[in-house]
Amino acid sequence: MAWEVDDKKALKNIDPGLSETALMNYNSWVNNIRNGGLHPKEAAEAIGDANYKRMKGTSKNVQQFEIRLNGSDRVSFILDKDTVYVLQIGGHS
């Protein structure tokens, strides 16, 4: 399956305190999805200790997840069919 990543809105509102390491991990995760064809979970595993998990409190119809970029920064996103909609880059969800 070919995955798409829609992160246009999230990139406009990226956390200004995001570390260089976190940004590198984010870019690696996105590249693993876009160019490597990996499922978002596999792409998270490829960057290391990303702790891919489904967000608590989301309905069964909404598949919202987050990954850890570093000790304090996360990426939250929604999976819908073959598209990853990035909601937030940096900070905690």
The first five atom37 places (N, CA, C, CB, O) and aatype in JSON, in Angstrom:
{
  "aatype": [12, 0, 17, 6, 19, 3, 3, 11, 11, 0, 10, 11, 2, 9, 3, 14, 7, 10, 15, 6, 16, 0, 10, 12, 2, 18, 2, 15, 17, 19, 2, 2, 9, 1, 2, 7, 7, 10, 8, 14, 11, 6, 0, 0, 6, 0, 9, 7, 3, 0, 2, 18, 11, 1, 12, 11, 7, 16, 15, 11, 2, 19, 5, 5, 13, 6, 9, 1, 10, 2, 7, 15, 3, 1, 19, 15, 13, 9, 10, 3, 11, 3, 16, 19, 18, 19, 10, 5, 9, 7, 7, 8, 15],
  "atom_mask": [
    [1, 1, 1, 1, 1],
    [1, 1, 1, 1, 1],
    [1, 1, 1, 1, 1],
    [1, 1, 1, 1, 1],
    [1, 1, 1, 1, 1],
    [1, 1, 1, 1, 1],
    [1, 1, 1, 1, 1],
    [1, 1, 1, 1, 1],
    [1, 1, 1, 1, 1],
    [1, 1, 1, 1, 1],
    [1, 1, 1, 1, 1],
    [1, 1, 1, 1, 1],
    [1, 1, 1, 1, 1],
    [1, 1, 1, 1, 1],
    [1, 1, 1, 1, 1],
    [1, 1, 1, 1, 1],
    [1, 1, 1, 0, 1],
    [1, 1, 1, 1, 1],
    [1, 1, 1, 1, 1],
    [1, 1, 1, 1, 1],
    [1, 1, 1, 1, 1],
    [1, 1, 1, 1, 1],
    [1, 1, 1, 1, 1],
    [1, 1, 1, 1, 1],
    [1, 1, 1, 1, 1],
    [1, 1, 1, 1, 1],
    [1, 1, 1, 1, 1],
    [1, 1, 1, 1, 1],
    [1, 1, 1, 1, 1],
    [1, 1, 1, 1, 1],
    [1, 1, 1, 1, 1],
    [1, 1, 1, 1, 1],
    [1, 1, 1, 1, 1],
    [1, 1, 1, 1, 1],
    [1, 1, 1, 1, 1],
    [1, 1, 1, 0, 1],
    [1, 1, 1, 0, 1],
    [1, 1, 1, 1, 1],
    [1, 1, 1, 1, 1],
    [1, 1, 1, 1, 1],
    [1, 1, 1, 1, 1],
    [1, 1, 1, 1, 1],
    [1, 1, 1, 1, 1],
    [1, 1, 1, 1, 1],
    [1, 1, 1, 1, 1],
    [1, 1, 1, 1, 1],
    [1, 1, 1, 1, 1],
    [1, 1, 1, 0, 1],
    [1, 1, 1, 1, 1],
    [1, 1, 1, 1, 1],
    [1, 1, 1, 1, 1],
    [1, 1, 1, 1, 1],
    [1, 1, 1, 1, 1],
    [1, 1, 1, 1, 1],
    [1, 1, 1, 1, 1],
    [1, 1, 1, 1, 1],
    [1, 1, 1, 0, 1],
    [1, 1, 1, 1, 1],
    [1, 1, 1, 1, 1],
    [1, 1, 1, 1, 1],
    [1, 1, 1, 1, 1],
    [1, 1, 1, 1, 1],
    [1, 1, 1, 1, 1],
    [1, 1, 1, 1, 1],
    [1, 1, 1, 1, 1],
    [1, 1, 1, 1, 1],
    [1, 1, 1, 1, 1],
    [1, 1, 1, 1, 1],
    [1, 1, 1, 1, 1],
    [1, 1, 1, 1, 1],
    [1, 1, 1, 0, 1],
    [1, 1, 1, 1, 1],
    [1, 1, 1, 1, 1],
    [1, 1, 1, 1, 1],
    [1, 1, 1, 1, 1],
    [1, 1, 1, 1, 1],
    [1, 1, 1, 1, 1],
    [1, 1, 1, 1, 1],
    [1, 1, 1, 1, 1],
    [1, 1, 1, 1, 1],
    [1, 1, 1, 1, 1],
    [1, 1, 1, 1, 1],
    [1, 1, 1, 1, 1],
    [1, 1, 1, 1, 1],
    [1, 1, 1, 1, 1],
    [1, 1, 1, 1, 1],
    [1, 1, 1, 1, 1],
    [1, 1, 1, 1, 1],
    [1, 1, 1, 1, 1],
    [1, 1, 1, 0, 1],
    [1, 1, 1, 0, 1],
    [1, 1, 1, 1, 1],
    [1, 1, 1, 1, 1]
  ],
  "atom_positions": [
    [[0.84, -1.18, 0.0], [0.0, 0.0, 0.0], [0.88, 1.24, 0.0], [-0.95, 0.0, 1.22], [1.87, 1.31, 0.73]],
    [[0.53, 2.22, -0.81], [1.24, 3.49, -0.84], [0.56, 4.46, 0.13], [1.28, 4.09, -2.28], [-0.62, 4.77, -0.01]],
    [[1.32, 4.93, 1.09], [0.81, 5.86, 2.09], [1.08, 7.29, 1.67], [1.44, 5.58, 3.47], [2.08, 7.59, 1.02]],
    [[0.16, 8.18, 2.05], [0.36, 9.62, 1.88], [0.45, 10.25, 3.25], [-0.79, 10.26, 1.03], [-0.17, 9.76, 4.21]],
    [[1.2, 11.32, 3.36], [1.3, 12.07, 4.61], [0.84, 13.49, 4.33], [2.76, 12.04, 5.19], [1.43, 14.19, 3.5]],
    [[-0.2, 13.93, 5.02], [-0.69, 15.3, 4.91], [-0.28, 16.03, 6.18], [-2.26, 15.34, 4.71], [-0.91, 15.89, 7.23]],
    [[0.78, 16.81, 6.08], [1.29, 17.53, 7.25], [1.39, 19.03, 7.01], [2.64, 16.98, 7.66], [2.1, 19.73, 7.74]],
    [[0.7, 19.53, 5.99], [0.8, 20.95, 5.64], [0.4, 21.86, 6.8], [-0.07, 21.25, 4.43], [1.13, 22.79, 7.14]],
    [[-0.76, 21.6, 7.41], [-1.24, 22.44, 8.51], [-0.33, 22.32, 9.73], [-2.68, 22.06, 8.9], [0.0, 23.32, 10.37]],
    [[0.08, 21.11, 10.04], [0.93, 20.89, 11.21], [2.28, 21.58, 11.06], [1.13, 19.38, 11.45], [2.82, 22.11, 12.03]],
    [[2.83, 21.57, 9.85], [4.13, 22.22, 9.63], [4.03, 23.74, 9.8], [4.65, 21.89, 8.23], [5.0, 24.38, 10.2]],
    [[2.87, 24.31, 9.49], [2.68, 25.76, 9.68], [2.65, 26.13, 11.15], [1.39, 26.22, 8.99], [2.99, 27.25, 11.53]],
    [[2.23, 25.18, 11.99], [2.08, 25.44, 13.42], [3.06, 24.64, 14.26], [0.66, 25.13, 13.86], [2.78, 24.31, 15.42]],
    [[4.19, 24.32, 13.69], [5.16, 23.49, 14.4], [5.63, 24.19, 15.68], [6.38, 23.16, 13.48], [5.81, 25.41, 15.7]],
    [[5.83, 23.42, 16.72], [6.29, 23.95, 18.01], [7.64, 24.63, 17.81], [6.38, 22.82, 19.09], [8.59, 23.98, 17.38]],
    [[7.75, 25.93, 18.11], [9.03, 26.63, 17.9], [10.16, 26.11, 18.79], [8.84, 28.1, 18.15], [11.33, 26.34, 18.5]],
    [[9.81, 25.4, 19.86], [10.83, 24.85, 20.74], [11.28, 23.45, 20.36], [0.0, 0.0, 0.0], [12.03, 22.81, 21.1]],
    [[10.82, 22.97, 19.21], [11.17, 21.62, 18.77], [12.67, 21.51, 18.55], [10.4, 21.26, 17.47], [13.27, 22.33, 17.85]],
    [[13.27, 20.51, 19.16], [14.72, 20.34, 19.04], [15.1, 19.84, 17.65], [15.24, 19.37, 20.11], [14.28, 19.31, 16.91]],
    [[16.36, 20.03, 17.31], [16.87, 19.57, 16.02], [16.76, 18.05, 15.91], [18.33, 20.01, 15.83], [16.44, 17.52, 14.85]],
    [[17.02, 17.35, 17.01], [16.91, 15.88, 17.02], [15.47, 15.45, 16.77], [17.4, 15.31, 18.36], [15.23, 14.53, 15.99]],
    [[14.52, 16.11, 17.42], [13.11, 15.77, 17.23], [12.7, 16.02, 15.78], [12.22, 16.59, 18.18], [11.98, 15.21, 15.2]],
    [[13.14, 17.13, 15.2], [12.82, 17.43, 13.81], [13.43, 16.4, 12.87], [13.3, 18.84, 13.44], [12.79, 15.99, 11.9]],
    [[14.65, 15.98, 13.14], [15.29, 14.94, 12.32], [14.5, 13.63, 12.43], [16.76, 14.71, 12.76], [14.3, 12.95, 11.43]],
    [[14.05, 13.27, 13.63], [13.26, 12.06, 13.81], [11.93, 12.17, 13.08], [13.02, 11.79, 15.3], [11.46, 11.2, 12.49]],
    [[11.31, 13.34, 13.13], [10.05, 13.55, 12.41], [10.27, 13.35, 10.91], [9.48, 14.96, 12.69], [9.52, 12.63, 10.25]],
    [[11.3, 14.0, 10.38], [11.58, 13.89, 8.94], [11.9, 12.45, 8.54], [12.75, 14.8, 8.56], [11.49, 12.0, 7.47]],
    [[12.61, 11.72, 9.38], [12.91, 10.31, 9.1], [11.63, 9.49, 9.08], [13.88, 9.73, 10.14], [11.43, 8.65, 8.2]],
    [[10.75, 9.74, 10.05], [9.47, 9.01, 10.12], [8.65, 9.26, 8.86], [8.66, 9.45, 11.37], [8.13, 8.32, 8.25]],
    [[8.52, 10.53, 8.46], [7.76, 10.88, 7.26], [8.4, 10.26, 6.01], [7.65, 12.41, 7.1], [7.69, 9.71, 5.17]],
    [[9.71, 10.34, 5.89], [10.39, 9.76, 4.73], [10.23, 8.24, 4.67], [11.88, 10.11, 4.76], [10.1, 7.67, 3.59]],
    [[10.23, 7.59, 5.83], [10.01, 6.14, 5.86], [8.62, 5.78, 5.35], [10.19, 5.6, 7.29], [8.42, 4.73, 4.75]],
    [[7.66, 6.66, 5.59], [6.29, 6.42, 5.11], [6.19, 6.76, 3.63], [5.27, 7.26, 5.92], [5.75, 5.94, 2.83]],
    [[6.6, 7.98, 3.28], [6.44, 8.46, 1.89], [7.33, 7.7, 0.91], [6.75, 9.94, 1.81], [6.85, 7.23, -0.12]],
    [[8.59, 7.58, 1.22], [9.55, 7.01, 0.27], [9.81, 5.53, 0.5], [10.84, 7.76, 0.35], [10.14, 4.81, -0.44]],
    [[9.67, 5.09, 1.74], [9.93, 3.69, 2.05], [8.7, 2.81, 1.97], [0.0, 0.0, 0.0], [8.8, 1.58, 2.0]],
    [[7.52, 3.44, 1.88], [6.28, 2.68, 1.79], [5.91, 1.96, 3.07], [0.0, 0.0, 0.0], [5.11, 1.03, 3.05]],
    [[6.47, 2.4, 4.2], [6.19, 1.73, 5.47], [4.89, 2.21, 6.08], [7.33, 1.94, 6.45], [4.51, 3.37, 5.93]],
    [[4.21, 1.31, 6.78], [3.06, 1.67, 7.6], [3.58, 2.64, 8.67], [2.35, 0.39, 8.25], [4.73, 2.51, 9.09]],
    [[2.78, 3.59, 9.13], [3.25, 4.53, 10.15], [3.84, 3.87, 11.39], [2.12, 5.42, 10.57], [4.78, 4.39, 11.99]],
    [[3.31, 2.73, 11.79], [3.86, 2.03, 12.95], [5.26, 1.5, 12.63], [2.94, 0.86, 13.37], [6.18, 1.65, 13.44]],
    [[5.43, 0.9, 11.46], [6.75, 0.39, 11.06], [7.75, 1.54, 10.91], [6.65, -0.39, 9.74], [8.92, 1.41, 11.26]],
    [[7.27, 2.67, 10.39], [8.14, 3.84, 10.24], [8.58, 4.35, 11.6], [7.42, 4.95, 9.46], [9.72, 4.8, 11.76]],
    [[7.69, 4.3, 12.59], [8.04, 4.71, 13.95], [9.07, 3.76, 14.55], [6.78, 4.76, 14.84], [10.01, 4.2, 15.21]],
    [[8.89, 2.47, 14.33], [9.84, 1.49, 14.85], [11.22, 1.7, 14.23], [9.35, 0.06, 14.57], [12.24, 1.46, 14.88]],
    [[11.26, 2.15, 12.98], [12.53, 2.35, 12.28], [13.33, 3.52, 12.85], [12.27, 2.59, 10.81], [14.55, 3.56, 12.71]],
    [[12.66, 4.49, 13.5], [13.41, 5.62, 14.07], [13.85, 5.36, 15.5], [12.57, 6.89, 14.01], [14.55, 6.18, 16.09]],
    [[13.44, 4.24, 16.06], [13.88, 3.9, 17.42], [12.74, 3.83, 18.4], [0.0, 0.0, 0.0], [11.65, 3.35, 18.07]],
    [[12.97, 4.3, 19.6], [12.01, 4.19, 20.7], [10.9, 5.22, 20.56], [12.73, 4.36, 22.05], [10.82, 6.17, 21.34]],
    [[10.03, 5.05, 19.56], [9.01, 6.04, 19.26], [7.7, 5.82, 20.02], [8.72, 6.04, 17.79], [6.86, 6.71, 20.08]],
    [[7.53, 4.65, 20.61], [6.35, 4.37, 21.44], [5.04, 4.67, 20.71], [6.42, 5.18, 22.73], [4.22, 5.45, 21.2]],
    [[4.85, 4.06, 19.56], [3.64, 4.21, 18.76], [2.45, 3.74, 19.58], [3.74, 3.42, 17.42], [2.43, 2.6, 20.04]],
    [[1.46, 4.61, 19.76], [0.28, 4.18, 20.52], [-0.96, 4.95, 20.11], [0.53, 4.37, 22.02], [-0.9, 6.09, 19.64]],
    [[-2.08, 4.26, 20.29], [-3.37, 4.88, 20.03], [-3.72, 5.79, 21.18], [-4.48, 3.81, 19.81], [-3.5, 5.46, 22.35]],
    [[-4.26, 6.95, 20.85], [-4.62, 7.93, 21.87], [-5.83, 7.44, 22.66], [-4.9, 9.31, 21.24], [-6.79, 6.93, 22.09]],
    [[-5.78, 7.61, 23.96], [-6.91, 7.26, 24.81], [-8.02, 8.28, 24.59], [-6.49, 7.22, 26.31], [-7.78, 9.45, 24.3]],
    [[-9.25, 7.8, 24.73], [-10.39, 8.69, 24.63], [-10.87, 8.94, 23.22], [0.0, 0.0, 0.0], [-11.79, 9.73, 23.01]],
    [[-10.25, 8.29, 22.23], [-10.74, 8.46, 20.86], [-11.77, 7.39, 20.57], [-9.56, 8.4, 19.83], [-11.65, 6.26, 21.04]],
    [[-12.77, 7.75, 19.79], [-13.82, 6.79, 19.47], [-13.26, 5.71, 18.56], [-15.02, 7.5, 18.8], [-12.21, 5.87, 17.95]],
    [[-13.99, 4.61, 18.49], [-13.5, 3.51, 17.65], [-13.52, 3.87, 16.17], [-14.33, 2.26, 17.89], [-12.88, 3.19, 15.37]],
    [[-14.25, 4.92, 15.8], [-14.3, 5.36, 14.41], [-13.15, 6.3, 14.04], [-15.61, 6.04, 14.13], [-12.89, 6.54, 12.86]],
    [[-12.47, 6.83, 15.05], [-11.35, 7.74, 14.82], [-10.08, 7.04, 15.26], [-11.54, 9.1, 15.59], [-9.94, 6.63, 16.42]],
    [[-9.16, 6.9, 14.34], [-7.91, 6.23, 14.66], [-6.81, 7.27, 14.84], [-7.52, 5.21, 13.56], [-6.06, 7.56, 13.92]],
    [[-6.74, 7.83, 16.07], [-5.74, 8.84, 16.38], [-4.61, 8.21, 17.17], [-6.37, 10.02, 17.16], [-4.84, 7.48, 18.14]],
    [[-3.39, 8.5, 16.74], [-2.2, 7.91, 17.33], [-1.18, 9.0, 17.65], [-1.58, 6.86, 16.39], [-1.33, 10.15, 17.25]],
    [[-0.15, 8.6, 18.39], [0.99, 9.48, 18.6], [2.26, 8.65, 18.63], [0.83, 10.29, 19.91], [2.25, 7.46, 18.95]],
    [[3.35, 9.32, 18.28], [4.67, 8.72, 18.43], [5.55, 9.71, 19.19], [5.3, 8.35, 17.04], [5.28, 10.91, 19.21]],
    [[6.57, 9.18, 19.8], [7.53, 10.01, 20.54], [8.71, 10.33, 19.62], [8.02, 9.29, 21.85], [9.29, 9.44, 19.0]],
    [[9.04, 11.61, 19.55], [10.2, 12.04, 18.76], [11.45, 12.08, 19.61], [9.94, 13.4, 18.14], [12.55, 11.8, 19.14]],
    [[11.27, 12.45, 20.87], [12.34, 12.46, 21.86], [11.68, 12.44, 23.24], [13.3, 13.72, 21.69], [10.49, 12.12, 23.34]],
    [[12.4, 12.78, 24.28], [11.85, 12.7, 25.63], [10.63, 13.58, 25.88], [0.0, 0.0, 0.0], [9.79, 13.23, 26.7]],
    [[10.53, 14.7, 25.18], [9.44, 15.62, 25.48], [8.54, 15.94, 24.29], [9.99, 16.88, 26.0], [7.47, 16.53, 24.49]],
    [[8.91, 15.57, 23.09], [8.13, 15.94, 21.91], [7.45, 14.74, 21.27], [9.01, 16.62, 20.9], [8.01, 13.64, 21.2]],
    [[6.23, 14.98, 20.81], [5.41, 13.94, 20.19], [4.88, 14.43, 18.85], [4.25, 13.54, 21.12], [4.91, 15.62, 18.55]],
    [[4.39, 13.49, 18.07], [3.62, 13.78, 16.86], [2.29, 13.08, 17.04], [4.37, 13.3, 15.54], [2.25, 11.89, 17.34]],
    [[1.21, 13.81, 16.86], [-0.11, 13.17, 16.89], [-0.68, 13.21, 15.48], [-1.08, 13.88, 17.91], [-0.47, 14.16, 14.73]],
    [[-1.39, 12.15, 15.13], [-1.89, 12.01, 13.77], [-3.1, 11.1, 13.73], [-0.79, 11.49, 12.84], [-3.34, 10.31, 14.65]],
    [[-3.84, 11.21, 12.65], [-5.0, 10.37, 12.4], [-4.71, 9.53, 11.17], [-6.31, 11.22, 12.2], [-4.18, 10.03, 10.17]],
    [[-5.04, 8.25, 11.24], [-4.95, 7.37, 10.07], [-6.34, 7.25, 9.46], [-4.39, 5.95, 10.46], [-7.31, 6.94, 10.15]],
    [[-6.43, 7.51, 8.17], [-7.69, 7.37, 7.45], [-7.39, 6.72, 6.11], [-8.41, 8.76, 7.26], [-6.84, 7.36, 5.2]],
    [[-7.74, 5.46, 6.01], [-7.46, 4.66, 4.82], [-5.96, 4.66, 4.54], [-8.23, 5.2, 3.59], [-5.2, 4.04, 5.29]],
    [[-5.51, 5.34, 3.48], [-4.09, 5.32, 3.12], [-3.4, 6.66, 3.37], [-3.93, 4.93, 1.67], [-2.35, 6.94, 2.81]],
    [[-4.01, 7.5, 4.22], [-3.46, 8.82, 4.49], [-3.21, 9.02, 5.98], [-4.4, 9.9, 3.98], [-4.02, 8.66, 6.83]],
    [[-2.06, 9.61, 6.27], [-1.69, 10.01, 7.63], [-1.9, 11.52, 7.71], [-0.19, 9.6, 7.99], [-1.22, 12.28, 7.03]],
    [[-2.85, 11.94, 8.54], [-3.11, 13.37, 8.74], [-2.41, 13.8, 10.02], [-4.65, 13.67, 8.82], [-2.86, 13.47, 11.12]],
    [[-1.32, 14.53, 9.88], [-0.56, 14.98, 11.05], [-1.28, 16.16, 11.68], [0.91, 15.36, 10.65], [-1.58, 17.15, 11.02]],
    [[-1.56, 16.04, 12.98], [-2.28, 17.07, 13.71], [-1.35, 18.02, 14.44], [-3.23, 16.45, 14.68], [-1.59, 19.23, 14.47]],
    [[-0.3, 17.48, 15.03], [0.59, 18.29, 15.86], [2.0, 17.71, 15.81], [0.08, 18.36, 17.32], [2.19, 16.5, 15.86]],
    [[2.97, 18.61, 15.71], [4.38, 18.22, 15.74], [5.03, 18.97, 16.9], [5.1, 18.53, 14.38], [5.1, 20.2, 16.89]],
    [[5.49, 18.23, 17.88], [6.14, 18.84, 19.04], [5.19, 18.97, 20.21], [0.0, 0.0, 0.0], [3.97, 18.96, 20.05]],
    [[5.77, 19.1, 21.39], [4.97, 19.18, 22.6], [4.31, 17.85, 22.89], [0.0, 0.0, 0.0], [4.66, 16.82, 22.3]],
    [[3.36, 17.88, 23.82], [2.6, 16.68, 24.17], [1.2, 16.8, 23.63], [2.58, 16.45, 25.69], [0.63, 17.89, 23.61]],
    [[0.64, 15.69, 23.2], [-0.73, 15.68, 22.68], [-1.74, 15.63, 23.79], [-0.93, 14.5, 21.74], [-2.94, 15.61, 23.54]]
  ]
}
